[in-house]
Amino acid sequence: MTAQLTRYISLLSAQPELLKGIQHGIEKESLRISPDGKLSQESHPSGLGSALTNSLVTTDFAESLVEFITPVSDNIDETLGQLADLHRFAYQQMGSELLWPLSMPCFVGGEADIRIAEYGDSNIGKMKTLYRKGLHHRYGSVMQVIAGVHFNFSLPAHFWQQWHQWQAGAESLQQSQSAGYLAMLRNYRRLGWLVPYLFGASPALCGSFLQQKNSALPFEKMGQGTYYLPYATSLRMSDLGYTNRAQARLQVDYNSLTGYLASVDRALHTPEPRFAKIGVKVDGEYRQLNSNLLQIENELYAPIRPKRVAESGEKPSEALARGGIEYIEVRALDVSPFHQTGVSADEIRFLDVMLVYCLLQESPVLDCDGLSEATRNITTTVLYGRDPNAQVEVSGQLVGLKVRAMQLLSEMRAVAEVMDKAAGGYDYQAALAKQLAKVEDPDLTPSARLLNEMQQRSMDNGCLGMHYAESHKAELLAQQGSNFYSDDALQKVAQLSVEAQKEIESESSVDFEQFLADYFA
């Protein structure tokens, strides 16, 4: 371990209670599918309320892409219980439909089969739909229905108060906290390839998806229409997946909050010739919000982002500039078919350990070369991560992926021990031990388990996905009682969201064109 990591582990070992109260939130996407395994053509179920105003269940890009959102909690079991309740409630409102249990889409006939999400007649609702139309014109709708899990993480206020005291020369608590989160973020970018190796669950995809892309990758075929790479971990994170090649030339600055905000602002105001060819308003109809590199900040495709809860009418960057970084959003997680809600307690606990490790470890400036190296390591891991000969770069030097992963996870053991002191028990160390086992034996990774199960069951990607979709629905609907939310409570939330949308629509007085002008002013 480095001297800095050793120092902080020693300090935290003397005060483990500083790590008590870590907060989490989950945003998990799932495609609704018909009983025959095809993308649903139905509208967002009315029983789930308004997608515009329901804070627990909404839609992402498409009408068929449901998004479940848990409130902030410092209890992992509570978070997963909330997520299970939201899934069960959704199943009750969906009739015979199912939730696709994988990140890469089910059978998709073509772009026309994907209905862009609708949010009503208010100006903000129209803007949300127009933003998605812009994504459709820029990248195609098929890419936008790839599902994932976003993991929100924050350390408690009492931790940052002590952290501020440990930092020499920090001007304010807010600046110290933001600098700490950015140090965490930079190291996550360096080590982020670990996440798709350990938790990637998209080594294969449906041929209907591949038909929409031009790929020179050496895919092998299984069954009637499944294509896979033998050592892939997360095709979702590859160039075939949820990426934005136009942003490749965008160098985001993670070395200071001022630099980060400036780089995002540049992207928001940098014209992109490819997008200009689409047009903004053609024959009286809007095609996108604007023709810049990013329409709005949400379009920044990054595996991790700094965040702050925005006040009413406030943009994300304005919130960060006002109050500094409040939490971190990890966006690199595949939906796991091996868990009813797509994510597990072990995954959350490992990410807790990894993010704390990233904070405590030395975190030098991340320059263009460092970002490029991080991108190459992700590419290697998502396409060939389980190859025994796979290598990653460490400061320009090639190292065996397995060797480097073992080194990092071994160093994280001291962090897990301190976190178990804070929480009581051995859950963090147990979660870390399971990840060490995956490095020692790649067949234990979700990606390998999926491919092995397809081969052993003689099922292609679609059939295995349907198997898990049906079993997850049956198991959740068979559960007696709720974990956190009662059905009555969720119905009330849905009803109130419908009323809230109507109120917003009744207050819309400015025409849409003026609304957009005011928003971007």
C-alpha positions as CSV (number, residue, x, y, z in Angstrom):
1,M,0.0,0.0,0.0
2,T,1.1,3.6,-0.6
3,A,2.0,5.8,2.3
4,Q,-1.1,7.9,1.8
5,L,-3.4,4.8,1.8
6,T,-1.7,3.5,4.9
7,R,-2.1,6.8,6.7
8,Y,-5.8,7.1,6.0
9,I,-6.5,3.4,6.9
10,S,-4.7,4.0,10.2
11,L,-6.8,7.2,10.9
12,L,-10.1,5.5,10.0
13,S,-9.2,2.4,12.0
14,A,-9.1,4.7,15.1
15,Q,-12.5,6.2,14.1
16,P,-14.4,3.6,12.1
17,E,-17.7,5.4,12.9
18,L,-16.7,8.0,10.3
19,L,-17.7,5.5,7.7
20,K,-21.1,4.8,9.3
21,G,-24.1,6.1,7.3
22,I,-22.9,5.8,3.7
23,Q,-25.9,6.6,1.5
24,H,-27.0,4.9,-1.7
25,G,-29.6,5.2,-4.4
26,I,-30.4,3.0,-7.4
27,E,-31.7,3.9,-10.8
28,K,-32.4,0.7,-12.7
29,E,-33.8,0.5,-16.3
30,S,-35.7,-2.4,-17.8
31,L,-37.4,-2.9,-21.1
32,R,-41.0,-4.0,-21.1
33,I,-41.5,-7.0,-23.4
34,S,-44.5,-8.9,-24.7
35,P,-45.0,-12.6,-23.8
36,D,-43.4,-13.6,-27.1
37,G,-40.2,-11.8,-26.2
38,K,-40.6,-8.7,-28.4
39,L,-40.3,-5.1,-27.5
40,S,-43.6,-3.8,-26.1
41,Q,-45.5,-1.4,-28.3
42,E,-47.9,-0.4,-25.5
43,S,-47.8,3.0,-23.7
44,H,-46.3,3.3,-20.3
45,P,-48.9,1.6,-18.0
46,S,-51.4,4.1,-16.6
47,G,-51.3,2.4,-13.2
48,L,-47.7,3.5,-12.8
49,G,-48.8,7.1,-12.9
50,S,-47.1,10.0,-14.7
51,A,-43.7,9.3,-16.2
52,L,-43.1,13.1,-15.9
53,T,-43.8,13.5,-12.2
54,N,-43.6,10.0,-10.5
55,S,-40.3,10.1,-8.5
56,L,-40.2,6.3,-8.1
57,V,-41.2,4.9,-11.5
58,T,-40.7,6.7,-14.8
59,T,-39.4,6.0,-18.3
60,D,-36.0,6.7,-19.8
61,F,-35.6,7.0,-23.6
62,A,-38.6,4.9,-24.8
63,E,-42.2,4.3,-23.7
64,S,-41.1,0.7,-23.1
65,L,-38.0,1.5,-21.1
66,V,-39.1,1.7,-17.5
67,E,-36.8,3.3,-14.9
68,F,-37.1,2.4,-11.2
69,I,-35.6,5.0,-8.7
70,T,-35.0,4.3,-5.0
71,P,-34.8,7.2,-2.5
72,V,-31.6,7.9,-0.7
73,S,-30.9,5.4,2.1
74,D,-28.0,4.4,4.3
75,N,-29.4,0.8,4.6
76,I,-28.5,-1.5,1.7
77,D,-31.3,-4.0,2.5
78,E,-33.8,-1.2,2.6
79,T,-32.7,0.0,-0.8
80,L,-33.0,-3.5,-2.4
81,G,-36.3,-4.0,-0.6
82,Q,-37.6,-0.7,-2.1
83,L,-36.4,-1.8,-5.6
84,A,-38.2,-5.2,-5.2
85,D,-41.4,-3.5,-4.2
86,L,-41.3,-1.2,-7.2
87,H,-40.7,-4.1,-9.5
88,R,-43.6,-6.1,-8.0
89,F,-45.9,-3.1,-8.3
90,A,-44.9,-2.6,-11.9
91,Y,-45.6,-6.2,-12.7
92,Q,-49.1,-5.8,-11.2
93,Q,-49.8,-2.9,-13.6
94,M,-48.3,-4.5,-16.7
95,G,-50.7,-7.4,-17.4
96,S,-49.0,-10.2,-19.3
97,E,-45.9,-8.1,-20.1
98,L,-42.5,-9.0,-18.6
99,L,-39.3,-7.0,-17.8
100,W,-36.3,-8.0,-19.9
101,P,-33.6,-9.1,-17.4
102,L,-30.6,-8.2,-19.5
103,S,-28.9,-4.9,-20.5
104,M,-28.7,-5.6,-24.3
105,P,-32.1,-5.4,-25.8
106,C,-34.4,-8.3,-26.7
107,F,-35.5,-8.8,-30.3
108,V,-35.8,-5.4,-31.9
109,G,-37.2,-5.3,-35.4
110,G,-35.9,-1.9,-36.2
111,E,-35.9,1.8,-35.3
112,A,-39.6,2.2,-36.0
113,D,-40.4,-0.4,-33.3
114,I,-39.1,1.9,-30.6
115,R,-41.6,4.5,-29.4
116,I,-39.9,7.6,-27.9
117,A,-41.1,8.4,-24.4
118,E,-43.9,10.9,-24.1
119,Y,-44.4,13.3,-21.1
120,G,-47.5,15.2,-21.9
121,D,-48.4,18.7,-23.1
122,S,-46.5,20.9,-20.7
123,N,-43.4,22.7,-21.9
124,I,-41.1,20.7,-19.7
125,G,-42.8,17.5,-20.9
126,K,-42.4,18.5,-24.6
127,M,-38.7,19.4,-24.0
128,K,-38.0,15.9,-22.4
129,T,-39.6,14.2,-25.5
130,L,-37.7,16.5,-27.9
131,Y,-34.4,15.8,-26.2
132,R,-35.1,12.1,-26.9
133,K,-36.0,12.8,-30.5
134,G,-32.6,14.5,-30.8
135,L,-30.9,11.3,-29.4
136,H,-32.8,9.3,-32.0
137,H,-31.6,11.4,-34.8
138,R,-28.0,11.6,-33.5
139,Y,-27.3,8.0,-32.5
140,G,-30.4,5.9,-33.4
141,S,-33.1,4.6,-31.1
142,V,-31.7,1.1,-30.8
143,M,-28.6,2.2,-28.9
144,Q,-30.9,4.2,-26.5
145,V,-32.9,1.2,-25.3
146,I,-29.8,-0.5,-23.8
147,A,-30.6,-0.8,-20.1
148,G,-28.3,-0.3,-17.2
149,V,-28.1,0.3,-13.4
150,H,-26.9,3.7,-12.1
151,F,-25.5,3.6,-8.5
152,N,-25.5,6.8,-6.5
153,F,-23.0,7.0,-3.6
154,S,-22.3,9.6,-0.9
155,L,-20.3,9.6,2.3
156,P,-21.9,11.1,5.4
157,A,-21.5,14.7,6.5
158,H,-19.6,13.7,9.6
159,F,-17.0,12.0,7.4
160,W,-16.4,15.1,5.3
161,Q,-16.1,17.3,8.4
162,Q,-13.3,15.1,9.7
163,W,-11.8,14.8,6.2
164,H,-11.6,18.6,6.0
165,Q,-9.6,18.7,9.2
166,W,-7.2,16.1,7.8
167,Q,-6.5,18.2,4.7
168,A,-3.9,20.9,5.1
169,G,-4.7,24.2,3.3
170,A,-8.3,23.4,2.2
171,E,-10.2,26.7,2.0
172,S,-13.6,25.4,3.0
173,L,-15.5,22.3,3.9
174,Q,-17.4,22.5,0.6
175,Q,-14.2,22.8,-1.4
176,S,-12.6,20.0,0.5
177,Q,-15.6,17.7,-0.1
178,S,-15.7,18.5,-3.8
179,A,-11.9,17.9,-4.1
180,G,-12.3,14.6,-2.3
181,Y,-15.1,13.4,-4.6
182,L,-13.1,14.4,-7.7
183,A,-10.1,12.5,-6.3
184,M,-12.4,9.5,-6.0
185,L,-13.7,10.0,-9.5
186,R,-10.2,10.2,-11.1
187,N,-9.1,7.0,-9.5
188,Y,-12.4,5.3,-10.5
189,R,-11.7,6.3,-14.1
190,R,-8.2,4.6,-13.7
191,L,-9.6,1.5,-12.1
192,G,-13.1,1.4,-13.6
193,W,-12.3,-1.6,-15.9
194,L,-12.6,-3.8,-12.7
195,V,-16.4,-3.2,-12.7
196,P,-17.2,-4.8,-16.1
197,Y,-14.9,-7.6,-15.4
198,L,-16.5,-8.4,-12.0
199,F,-20.1,-7.6,-12.8
200,G,-20.5,-7.4,-16.6
201,A,-23.4,-9.5,-17.8
202,S,-23.6,-8.8,-21.5
203,P,-21.2,-11.0,-23.4
204,A,-23.8,-11.8,-26.0
205,L,-26.5,-10.0,-27.9
206,C,-29.4,-10.6,-30.3
207,G,-28.7,-10.6,-34.0
208,S,-31.4,-8.0,-34.5
209,F,-29.3,-5.6,-32.5
210,L,-26.1,-6.4,-34.4
211,Q,-27.9,-5.8,-37.7
212,Q,-28.2,-2.1,-36.7
213,K,-24.4,-1.8,-36.3
214,N,-21.3,-2.2,-38.4
215,S,-18.8,-4.3,-36.5
216,A,-15.6,-5.9,-37.4
217,L,-15.4,-7.8,-34.1
218,P,-15.0,-11.6,-34.4
219,F,-18.4,-12.6,-33.2
220,E,-19.4,-16.3,-32.9
221,K,-22.9,-17.5,-33.4
222,M,-25.0,-19.5,-31.0
223,G,-28.5,-20.9,-31.7
224,Q,-30.7,-19.1,-34.2
225,G,-29.7,-15.5,-33.6
226,T,-27.3,-15.0,-30.7
227,Y,-23.8,-13.5,-31.3
228,Y,-21.1,-13.4,-28.7
229,L,-17.4,-12.9,-28.0
230,P,-15.9,-15.8,-26.0
231,Y,-14.1,-13.6,-23.5
232,A,-16.4,-10.6,-23.5
233,T,-17.7,-9.2,-20.2
234,S,-19.9,-6.2,-21.1
235,L,-20.8,-5.5,-24.7
236,R,-23.0,-2.8,-23.3
237,M,-19.8,-0.8,-22.4
238,S,-18.2,-1.4,-25.8
239,D,-18.5,0.7,-29.0
240,L,-21.5,-1.4,-29.9
241,G,-23.2,-0.3,-26.7
242,Y,-24.2,2.9,-25.0
243,T,-21.4,5.2,-26.2
244,N,-21.1,8.5,-28.0
245,R,-18.3,8.5,-30.5
246,A,-18.9,12.2,-31.2
247,Q,-17.8,12.9,-27.7
248,A,-14.5,11.1,-28.2
249,R,-12.8,14.4,-28.8
250,L,-14.4,15.9,-25.7
251,Q,-11.7,15.9,-22.9
252,V,-13.6,16.3,-19.7
253,D,-11.5,17.8,-16.9
254,Y,-11.8,15.9,-13.6
255,N,-9.0,17.7,-11.8
256,S,-11.1,20.5,-10.4
257,L,-14.7,21.4,-10.1
258,T,-14.1,24.6,-12.0
259,G,-12.4,22.7,-14.8
260,Y,-15.1,20.1,-14.9
261,L,-17.9,22.7,-15.2
262,A,-15.9,24.6,-17.9
263,S,-15.4,21.4,-20.0
264,V,-19.1,20.5,-19.8
265,D,-20.0,24.1,-20.7
266,R,-17.7,23.9,-23.8
267,A,-19.5,20.8,-24.9
268,L,-22.8,22.5,-24.5
269,H,-21.7,25.3,-26.8
270,T,-19.5,23.5,-29.3
271,P,-21.2,23.1,-32.7
272,E,-21.0,19.6,-34.1
273,P,-21.1,19.5,-37.9
274,R,-22.7,16.0,-38.0
275,F,-25.6,17.2,-35.8
276,A,-26.0,20.4,-37.7
277,K,-26.8,18.3,-40.8
278,I,-29.8,16.9,-39.0
279,G,-31.3,20.4,-38.5
280,V,-32.9,21.8,-35.4
281,K,-36.3,22.8,-36.8
282,V,-37.1,21.4,-40.2
283,D,-40.4,22.2,-42.0
284,G,-41.8,23.6,-38.7
285,E,-41.0,20.5,-36.7
286,Y,-38.2,20.3,-34.1
287,R,-35.7,17.4,-34.5
288,Q,-33.4,18.2,-31.6
289,L,-32.9,20.8,-28.9
290,N,-29.8,22.3,-30.7
291,S,-26.9,21.1,-32.9
292,N,-24.2,21.3,-30.3
293,L,-22.0,18.5,-29.1
294,L,-24.3,18.1,-26.2
295,Q,-28.0,19.1,-26.3
296,I,-28.1,19.2,-22.5
297,E,-25.8,17.9,-19.7
298,N,-27.6,14.6,-19.5
299,E,-26.2,13.7,-22.9
300,L,-22.6,13.5,-21.5
301,Y,-21.9,9.7,-21.6
302,A,-19.5,9.0,-18.9
303,P,-19.0,5.9,-16.7
304,I,-19.1,8.1,-13.5
305,R,-20.3,11.7,-12.9
306,P,-20.2,14.2,-10.0
307,K,-23.7,15.3,-8.9
308,R,-25.8,17.5,-6.6
309,V,-29.5,17.5,-6.2
310,A,-30.8,20.5,-8.2
311,E,-33.3,23.0,-6.9
312,S,-36.4,23.9,-8.9
313,G,-35.5,25.3,-12.3
314,E,-31.8,24.7,-11.7
315,K,-29.5,22.9,-14.3
316,P,-27.1,20.2,-13.0
317,S,-24.0,22.3,-13.5
318,E,-25.7,25.3,-11.8
319,A,-26.3,23.0,-8.8
320,L,-22.7,21.9,-8.7
321,A,-21.4,25.5,-9.0
322,R,-23.7,26.6,-6.2
323,G,-23.1,23.9,-3.6
324,G,-20.3,21.7,-4.8
325,I,-20.4,17.9,-5.3
326,E,-22.9,16.1,-3.1
327,Y,-22.7,12.6,-4.4
328,I,-21.2,10.4,-7.2
329,E,-23.2,8.5,-9.9
330,V,-21.6,5.3,-11.2
331,R,-23.2,4.5,-14.6
332,A,-21.2,1.5,-15.7
333,L,-23.3,-1.4,-14.3
334,D,-25.0,-4.1,-16.4
335,V,-28.4,-5.4,-15.4
336,S,-27.8,-8.8,-13.8
337,P,-30.2,-11.6,-14.9
338,F,-29.2,-13.6,-11.8
339,H,-31.0,-11.2,-9.4
340,Q,-34.7,-10.3,-9.5
341,T,-34.1,-6.6,-9.5
342,G,-30.9,-6.6,-11.6
343,V,-28.4,-5.7,-8.8
344,S,-27.2,-7.5,-5.6
345,A,-26.1,-6.5,-2.1
346,D,-22.6,-7.8,-2.8
347,E,-22.3,-5.5,-5.8
348,I,-23.3,-2.5,-3.7
349,R,-20.9,-3.4,-0.9
350,F,-18.0,-3.9,-3.3
351,L,-18.7,-0.6,-5.0
352,D,-18.7,1.0,-1.5
353,V,-15.3,-0.5,-0.8
354,M,-13.9,0.4,-4.2
355,L,-15.1,4.0,-4.0
356,V,-13.7,4.6,-0.5
357,Y,-10.4,3.0,-1.7
358,C,-10.4,5.4,-4.7
359,L,-10.8,8.3,-2.3
360,L,-8.1,7.2,0.2
361,Q,-5.5,6.3,-2.5
362,E,-3.2,8.9,-4.1
363,S,-5.1,10.5,-7.0
364,P,-2.7,12.6,-9.2
365,V,-4.0,14.8,-12.0
366,L,-5.7,12.9,-14.8
367,D,-4.5,14.2,-18.1
368,C,-5.4,13.4,-21.7
369,D,-3.0,10.5,-21.8
370,G,-4.5,9.1,-18.6
371,L,-8.0,9.3,-19.9
372,S,-7.0,7.6,-23.1
373,E,-5.3,4.8,-21.1
374,A,-8.4,4.4,-19.0
375,T,-10.6,4.1,-22.2
376,R,-8.3,1.5,-23.7
377,N,-8.4,-0.6,-20.5
378,I,-12.2,-0.5,-20.5
379,T,-12.2,-1.6,-24.2
380,T,-9.8,-4.5,-23.4
381,T,-11.9,-5.6,-20.5
382,V,-15.3,-5.5,-22.0
383,L,-14.3,-7.3,-25.2
384,Y,-11.6,-9.7,-23.9
385,G,-11.5,-9.4,-20.1
386,R,-11.7,-13.2,-19.4
387,D,-8.9,-14.0,-21.8
388,P,-6.0,-15.5,-19.7
389,N,-3.6,-13.4,-21.7
390,A,-5.5,-10.1,-21.3
391,Q,-3.4,-7.1,-20.3
392,V,-4.2,-3.6,-19.0
393,E,-2.0,-0.5,-19.0
394,V,-0.7,1.0,-15.7
395,S,1.0,4.3,-16.4
396,G,2.0,3.2,-19.9
397,Q,3.2,-0.3,-18.9
398,L,1.3,-3.5,-19.8
399,V,0.4,-5.7,-16.9
400,G,-1.6,-8.9,-16.8
401,L,-5.2,-8.1,-16.1
402,K,-5.5,-10.8,-13.5
403,V,-2.2,-9.8,-11.8
404,R,-3.4,-6.2,-11.6
405,A,-6.9,-7.1,-10.4
406,M,-5.5,-9.3,-7.6
407,Q,-3.1,-6.5,-6.5
408,L,-6.0,-3.9,-6.3
409,L,-8.4,-6.2,-4.6
410,S,-5.8,-7.3,-2.1
411,E,-5.1,-3.6,-1.2
412,M,-8.9,-3.0,-0.8
413,R,-9.0,-5.7,1.9
414,A,-7.8,-3.1,4.5
415,V,-10.6,-0.8,3.5
416,A,-13.2,-3.5,3.8
417,E,-12.0,-4.4,7.3
418,V,-12.4,-0.8,8.4
419,M,-15.9,-0.6,6.8
420,D,-16.9,-3.8,8.6
421,K,-15.8,-2.2,11.9
422,A,-18.1,0.7,11.2
423,A,-21.1,-1.5,10.1
424,G,-20.5,-4.4,12.4
425,G,-20.1,-7.9,11.0
426,Y,-18.1,-9.1,8.0
427,D,-20.3,-8.3,5.0
428,Y,-17.9,-6.0,3.2
429,Q,-15.0,-8.5,3.6
430,A,-17.3,-11.3,2.4
431,A,-18.3,-9.3,-0.7
432,L,-14.7,-8.5,-1.5
433,A,-13.7,-12.2,-1.1
434,K,-16.4,-13.1,-3.7
435,Q,-14.8,-10.7,-6.2
436,L,-11.3,-12.1,-5.5
437,A,-12.7,-15.5,-6.4
438,K,-13.9,-14.2,-9.7
439,V,-10.4,-13.0,-10.5
440,E,-8.9,-16.4,-9.6
441,D,-11.6,-18.2,-11.6
442,P,-13.1,-16.2,-14.5
443,D,-15.9,-18.8,-14.9
444,L,-17.4,-17.3,-11.7
445,T,-18.0,-14.0,-13.4
446,P,-21.6,-13.2,-14.5
447,S,-20.5,-13.0,-18.2
448,A,-19.0,-16.5,-18.1
449,R,-22.0,-17.9,-16.2
450,L,-24.3,-16.6,-18.8
451,L,-22.4,-18.1,-21.8
452,N,-22.0,-21.4,-20.0
453,E,-25.7,-21.5,-19.1
454,M,-26.6,-20.9,-22.7
455,Q,-24.4,-23.7,-23.9
456,Q,-25.4,-26.2,-21.2
457,R,-29.2,-25.5,-21.7
458,S,-28.8,-25.2,-25.5
459,M,-30.6,-21.8,-25.2
460,D,-29.8,-18.7,-27.2
461,N,-29.8,-15.3,-25.7
462,G,-33.5,-14.7,-26.3
463,C,-34.6,-18.0,-24.7
464,L,-32.5,-17.6,-21.6
465,G,-33.6,-14.0,-21.2
466,M,-37.3,-15.2,-21.4
467,H,-36.6,-17.9,-18.8
468,Y,-35.2,-15.4,-16.3
469,A,-37.9,-12.8,-17.1
470,E,-40.7,-15.3,-16.4
471,S,-39.1,-16.6,-13.3
472,H,-38.4,-13.2,-11.8
473,K,-42.0,-12.1,-12.4
474,A,-43.4,-15.2,-10.9
475,E,-41.2,-15.1,-7.8
476,L,-41.8,-11.4,-7.1
477,L,-45.6,-11.7,-7.5
478,A,-45.6,-14.7,-5.2
479,Q,-43.9,-12.9,-2.4
480,Q,-46.2,-12.2,0.5
481,G,-46.3,-8.6,1.8
482,S,-44.0,-5.8,1.0
483,N,-40.5,-5.0,2.0
484,F,-40.9,-1.2,2.3
485,Y,-43.7,0.2,0.1
486,S,-47.3,-1.2,0.3
487,D,-49.3,-1.5,-2.9
488,D,-51.7,1.2,-1.5
489,A,-48.8,3.6,-0.9
490,L,-47.5,3.1,-4.5
491,Q,-50.9,3.5,-5.9
492,K,-51.2,6.8,-4.0
493,V,-47.9,8.0,-5.4
494,A,-49.0,7.1,-8.9
495,Q,-52.3,9.0,-8.5
496,L,-50.6,12.1,-7.0
497,S,-48.2,12.1,-9.9
498,V,-51.1,12.2,-12.4
499,E,-52.5,15.2,-10.5
500,A,-49.1,16.9,-10.5
501,Q,-48.7,16.6,-14.2
502,K,-52.2,18.1,-14.8
503,E,-51.2,21.0,-12.6
504,I,-48.0,21.6,-14.5
505,E,-49.9,21.5,-17.8
506,S,-52.5,24.0,-16.5
507,E,-49.7,26.4,-15.6
508,S,-48.0,26.3,-19.0
509,S,-48.5,29.9,-20.3
510,V,-45.4,30.6,-22.4
511,D,-45.3,29.1,-25.9
512,F,-42.8,26.3,-26.4
513,E,-40.4,28.2,-28.6
514,Q,-40.1,31.0,-25.9
515,F,-39.7,28.3,-23.2
516,L,-36.7,26.8,-25.0
517,A,-35.2,30.2,-25.5
518,D,-35.5,31.0,-21.8
519,Y,-34.1,27.7,-20.8
520,F,-30.9,28.1,-22.9
521,A,-30.5,31.8,-22.2
